[in-house]
């Protein structure tokens, strides 16, 4: 957990703090994390990640630019589009993603303090980086990948849509990226025209948020932190996040950040039609605001470490279909994961095996013994080349558990070598018990028709049990 910060004076009424802490106690407050809260050290100063990327992008293309305190990535991209043309701008998504990967920023204290408020189960980010997810993983899961990161885009792939549709469990932590995730393709909003397309997709319902996300946004109080919401976007987002017209809604909005507080158009609109009680606009540094919110929450929750230790077991935070593989088969395992997800399956692909770790290894074995619904070991020339390995412990645990399971399938061994001739006898490096199961075939992780049918049947059986 993060250490308690020094008290920072923020000009907020006690009623406002009490409102926020009350919403946290009921676990209904949803923070929207904006770029002003996502900062990094660069060139001897602390700046927002988007500002650093903007400066590096301008340098890369030798763009003459007049910088102001409010200048950001969208301004530079706008200048480049004007100078180089719309067609050439398609490359910018890849370039910005490369710059972000090269910068490799660490989660700032503000995000870690926000993550340490354990009564927040859902975070929404308006930035395309993964720093909020990393902060939650660091603070709540000891650096392991325990956070479920989801994202939205008008042209989102079917696989990603399937991942997003499933509502989170009661103890699951979710980070939802409203304007997409950084990639080498236009899967995230890089400039104002992108944002317009995202909003148009939501308005026209050509693509929509999952029902559970929409419900939570409309029914929960929202805390906007450093989001720099322009007037034209702010009015739409507020209405989108309300189940009725704003003048009739009863939910609360909290907007923190100097840029928004000084945008008289949006602030005046909200205060006029929503009132000062339901919409509270705070002119404060968002990082200082989070520091004090964290400290006030700690004062009411003096033993957060004990609560974190009592969180749900690891299997409850992941899918019920477990893919077991050696590190050399990681690419095939990811392909297999995407294929099962596209069939509607809820997959657990744990990539921590890429690094040694006694703690998470025991967690995996414990989950295989008790929680996993379907165990899928990937068999290949890479498993054959091993005389020993942790993966064989996973297979052994699954076999021991299978002895107590009757009248349903628990283990589905899958051969992923493209040259497989259909005879599993050629694979010697496996426990004998695995040979009693029917083998599937998925060359390089792509299930053939027979395996797809078998997996579909199992997924439907799992769904029937959940609904019973």
Buried (B, 14 or more C-beta within 10 A) or exposed (E): BBEEBEEBEBEBEEEBBEBBBEBBEEEBBBBBBBBBBBBBEBEEEEBBBBBBBBBBBBEBBEBEBEEEEEBBBBBBBBBBBEEBEEEEBEEBBBBBBBBBEEBEBEBBBBBBBBBBBBBBBBBBBBBBBBBBBBBBBBBBBEBBBBBBBBBBBBEBEEBBBBBBEBBBBEEBBBBBBBBBBBBEEBBBBBBBBBBEBBBEBBEEEEBBBBEBBBEBBBEBBBBBBBBBBBBEBBBBBBEBBBEEEBEEBEBBBBBBBBBBBEBEEBBEBBBEBBEEEBBBBBBBBBBBBBBBBBBBBBEEBEEBEEEBEEBEEBBBBBBBBBBBBBBEBBEBBBBBBBBBBBBBBBBBBBEBBEEEBEEBBEBBBBBBEEBBBBBBBBBBBBBEEEEEBBBBBBBBBBBEBBEEEEEEBBBBBBBBBEEBEEEBEEBEBBEEBBEEBEBBBBBEBBBEEEBBEBBBEBBEBBEEEEEE
